[in-house]
Amino acid sequence: MDAAEYKHVVLGLIFLKYISDAFEEQHAKLAAEQAQGADPEDPDEYRAVNVFWVPPEARWSHLAAQAKQPTIGKLVDDAMSGIERDSPALKGVLPKDYARPALDKTHLAQLIDLISNIKVGDEASRAKDVLGRVYEYFLSQFASAEGKKGGEFYTPRCVVKLLVEMLEPYRGRAYDPCCGSSGMFVQSVEFIRAHTTGNGNGGRARADISIYGQESNYTTWRLAKMNLAIRGIEGQIAHGDTFHKDRFPDLKADFILANPPFNVSYWGGERLKDDKRWKYGIPPKGNANFAWVWRRCASMDTCSHPAATSARRRKRATASRLRRRCSGWWRNCASTRPRRRGWKMRYGRTSRIWGMAGEVFYQTKACFRLITM
């Protein structure tokens, strides 16, 4: 089995282990409180604390005990179906093809045994963002095994947190045209929850934000849906190519936070010469960098909005992580400099680029750009 297929198997099992860990932890707490009336088999006891109810056939302990059985593939499929049955937000998202003959059941059993030794969903692991780190590792390893990087990099939690703290998305519409596993949205909601009171905000921060995202990679799109669901976050996450099948063409967002796949050469730019989103000029067809910038600017709301009219902040902003060589391309390319200066002078937009310390991203150096509207 090649890496492109193997990753579907692994990520589905890791998600199942994640929600099972969280469930088992809450189940133990409820079992200890049965004398006070708690019911460890009541689904509402789990939903009340944003923990997935896991039916008996989907619990990891059950799967681990049956891992050596020849029917383990069907058992995993049944587990996924059981989770979807009780969690509408995940309907049609979880992989359910573990019973196919092409998947060696001995290797599947070994993989289940291996994952059984990893804690990813208990409280301590969630605090350390273990699931995000596991995904980051797999993304880099699978891309390497497939012989390409594809410009995709998991954005570390610390970087996302910094960008969110700069934008302060208290309320309004948040958009990510290449949302990956939805880490930007997760951190935005965590920011709101952390700043509901205190920090001199007068208690104005409320969980009043609408989330819109799109992801072209089907596997990553499914992970994005899972990532939001396990945290009880509602959002419109669409699947498709943002350039050629834009699911939110008329959206005007208050905050755009993205980590696009930069330096992509073949993105179909020659078919989009007259696209209405290129109001600042036609991006080069041989490199998608400018296209991503223009796409985000096209969805930035420049009208007044309560979320951004305070004395502390009067701007619409889009921030993105760029590889260092991309920022150099933006700043130093002879054909780019006049275009960049003219863009600032004509449209009154400002751009800032910050370098970041080495080793923040596991696989590349990085910087990020902030654009105000």
C-alpha angles and dihedrals in degrees: 000000000000125000094256090063098033094060091062089056095047100044093049092053092046091053091050090050090048096056091040092055091051091046095049091049092052091042090057091050092050092046089055090052098048090111087062092052102269116147114207091196096054110105092207090063088065100039089054089066097037094257120136117247105235115201117225094258091055100049114117093229089060093049093045091053091051097040094111094052117105089233094060092112092058091044091056091047090051089049091054091048090050092053092049091047092059097034113055092185089068099046110136092004107091120080114252105177103095092115094062114122093236091066109084107230094206090058090044090054091049090050091051090050090051095049090046088071093055123084110209107147108041119106095263092050093047090052089054093045091237092163091056091048092049090051091048091053094047093047092056095041096047092046090051092048090050090054098245142078098205092201090277121136131166107241110232116240093242092056093048090048091053093050093047092049089053095050097040098205098197096156142344133060120333119194136187116180092194101030100169109188092347095255091143091057094046092054092045092056091045088053091054093048092048093050100043088114134010131029089090095284094127091234092290095132111100133164089258103132130121117216126213124175143158131200128184099200108083095208092049091046089056090049089051091054090048092048093055094041096055088054096046093244119148119212144145105250113175129194120228148073108302093210099047103023104030108184094191106041095150099039117126107196130196094208130025119188118174146159103201125192097258130206093027107163102189108051101131096255093152089068093054103053093124096039112143091224092071095079091140094051139296111293119230111272092219096059129035097205097100091039090061091049093048092045091056093045089053090062098043113112110226094183124101116277130177091236093064108029098086121115089252096057134020105163148089112226142187121196129187140174113243131185112249094247089055092057089049089051090051095048103036110031107115093222092048103051097069091043091051093048092046092048091055094046097044101041101028094233122144129209131196128186124201124193119222133214118267122264093029088115113045095220107029146015116256151189132180138224129220119200121189123203 
